[in-house]
Amino acid sequence: MSLDPDVLVDRRRLSRRVSLWRAVAFVLALAALASAAALIGGGPAALGRGEHVARIAIEGLITDDRNLQKLIERAARDRNVKALLLAINSPGGTTTGSEALYLAIREAAEKKPVVAVVGTVAASGGYIAAIAAERIIARGNSITGSIGVLFQWAQVSQALENLGIKFEEVKSAPLKAEPSPFTVTPEAARAVMREMVADSYQWFLDLVAERRGFAAAEARRLGDGRVYTGRQALSAGLIDAIGGEKEAVAWLAENKGLSATIKVRDWKASGDLEALGLLERAALGLARAFGMRDILAPVLDQFDARGRLRLDGLVSVWHAPQDKAD
């Protein structure tokens, strides 16, 4: 059976188009794999970049952020990263989150120089992150310090009584689920909370004494919960210098053998898909489309949505007072 010449021509054109799109798909798949390899080796910021200082932002309330901890770990492993610069602007957060972040920074400091640059504020847990670095630089009017631990709970039992609402419960022991906002807090429960706060506070003081070279009594004197300006903190020995990123790079060049003109590059925490350029995002999308989810899981999982922010348990956070109108 013979085919019409026009049909044969159309089939040949279709075959050529299919072959062309297959070739394009293959090239794009290779690009996706190349991008993935770069991501695995050093995170989004490492794509196509030479030797540099990795700028890692520590901002807002500090929680047990595993994505941020992994980012610090990747930067410390990356061969192109010659030092880490922590850009801190945080009032603190949970004590467990601050502890985990401190340990991640200290582990990174065993591999690469780490310097902290304080922006507007690095108080409480933000200061814990700063003292994990080898050097702390702050602006003269930065806010820092606030060395202490806080445990708060609401007390609405009187309001319930006024509304004629009575709260009843059955529990295994007197201190179970204490303190409760629905009942007057017994003194035994208050004593337990004070012991917890005192234990975490001593942990904080010990970090300050160890990292800043203070005697225990001096750490306690400085760590009475107050905040300091950068100038006050420098005078007290809580930071090392006044300045910003320029001074941090100069210190790295003078003391760590880095080039004075070395670039400082942003490294974005996992979950921040906007940290990637259009090409990288397209490559990741193609990786999914080509069924390489399992192979590239370590990369793709970086961009899963984060859970809601929570501040349960003990916190080390500084609250700025609000002005009140008369």
WORAQUI-V907137 format. One record per pair of residues at least 6 apart in sequence whose ideal C-beta (glycine too) atoms are under 6 Angstrom apart, sorted by sequence separation. I is the first residue (numbers start at 1). J is the second residue. D is the distance in Angstrom with one decimal. If there is no record, write none. Layout:
{{I	J	D} {I	J	D}}
This chain:
{{75	81	5.1} {108	114	6.0} {130	136	4.9} {171	177	6.0} {179	185	4.4} {233	239	4.5} {241	247	6.0} {252	258	4.6} {209	216	5.6} {253	260	4.2} {268	275	3.1} {38	46	5.9} {122	130	4.9} {234	242	5.9} {38	47	4.6} {75	84	5.7} {287	296	5.0} {179	189	5.2} {209	219	4.0} {178	189	3.7} {208	219	4.7} {230	242	5.7} {116	130	4.2} {175	189	5.9} {205	219	4.8} {222	236	5.7} {167	182	3.9} {205	220	5.8} {208	223	5.9} {116	133	3.8} {127	144	5.5} {115	133	5.5} {205	223	5.2} {114	133	4.5} {114	134	5.5} {115	135	4.7} {116	136	4.8} {117	137	5.2} {118	138	3.7} {123	143	5.8} {54	75	4.2} {123	144	5.8} {121	143	4.3} {122	144	5.0} {124	146	4.5} {123	146	3.8} {84	108	5.9} {118	142	4.6} {156	181	5.1} {157	182	5.9} {212	237	5.9} {102	128	5.2} {106	132	5.2} {118	144	5.9} {153	179	4.9} {155	181	5.9} {157	183	5.6} {54	81	4.6} {98	125	3.4} {105	132	3.7} {154	181	4.4} {157	184	5.5} {58	86	5.7} {62	90	5.6} {84	112	5.6} {88	116	5.7} {101	129	5.3} {153	181	6.0} {51	80	5.4} {83	112	5.5} {53	83	4.8} {54	84	5.2} {55	85	4.8} {56	86	5.7} {57	87	4.8} {58	88	4.7} {59	89	5.0} {63	93	5.5} {83	113	4.3} {84	114	4.6} {85	115	5.6} {86	116	4.5} {87	117	5.5} {88	118	5.3} {89	119	3.8} {91	121	5.5} {98	128	4.4} {102	132	4.7} {273	303	4.9} {43	74	4.6} {51	82	5.5} {59	90	5.9} {62	93	3.2} {63	94	5.6} {89	120	5.3} {92	123	5.7} {42	74	5.9} {46	78	5.5} {53	85	5.2} {55	87	5.7} {58	90	5.6} {61	93	4.3} {64	96	5.6} {72	104	4.8} {76	108	3.7} {91	123	5.3} {92	124	2.8} {93	125	4.7} {270	302	4.0} {64	97	4.4} {92	125	3.4} {63	97	4.2} {88	122	4.3} {92	126	5.2} {62	97	4.7} {69	104	4.2} {76	111	4.5} {271	306	5.0} {42	78	3.5} {62	98	5.4} {64	100	5.1} {72	108	5.1} {76	112	5.3} {90	126	3.6} {88	126	5.5} {88	129	5.8} {88	130	5.6} {151	193	5.4} {151	197	5.4} {86	133	5.8} {149	197	5.1} {149	200	4.3} {149	201	4.6} {147	204	5.9} {62	125	4.4} {58	129	5.3} {147	223	3.4} {148	225	4.1} {131	211	4.1} {146	227	4.9} {145	227	4.7} {145	228	4.2} {143	227	5.3} {144	228	5.6} {141	229	5.7} {142	230	4.2} {144	233	5.0} {140	230	4.7} {139	230	5.2} {140	231	4.9} {138	230	3.8} {138	239	5.0} {140	242	5.3} {136	239	4.2} {123	227	5.8} {136	240	5.2} {137	241	4.8} {95	200	5.2} {135	240	4.9} {137	243	5.0} {137	247	5.4} {137	248	5.3} {200	314	5.3} {135	251	6.0} {117	244	6.0} {117	245	5.5} {117	248	5.1} {115	248	4.7} {113	252	6.0} {113	256	4.6} {85	248	5.8} {151	314	5.5} {149	314	5.6} {150	315	5.3} {149	316	5.3} {83	252	5.2} {146	318	3.9} {82	258	5.5} {125	316	4.5} {75	267	5.5} {124	316	4.1} {124	317	5.0} {124	318	4.8} {123	318	3.6} {71	269	5.2} {71	270	5.9} {68	269	4.7} {67	269	5.3} {67	270	3.5} {67	271	5.1} {53	262	5.8} {55	264	5.1} {52	263	4.5} {53	264	4.6} {55	266	5.1} {56	267	5.2} {52	265	4.4} {54	267	4.6} {49	265	5.8} {94	311	5.9} {98	316	5.6} {95	314	4.4} {45	265	5.4} {45	266	6.0} {94	315	5.4} {95	316	5.1} {45	267	4.0} {43	267	5.7} {44	268	6.0} {92	316	4.8} {93	317	5.6} {92	317	3.7} {91	317	5.4} {92	318	5.6} {91	318	4.5} {44	275	4.8} {44	276	5.1} {35	280	5.2} {35	283	3.9} {32	283	4.1} {31	283	5.4} {32	286	4.5} {32	287	4.3} {28	286	5.1} {40	298	5.9} {40	299	6.0} {36	296	4.9} {39	299	4.6} {29	290	5.3} {36	299	4.9}}
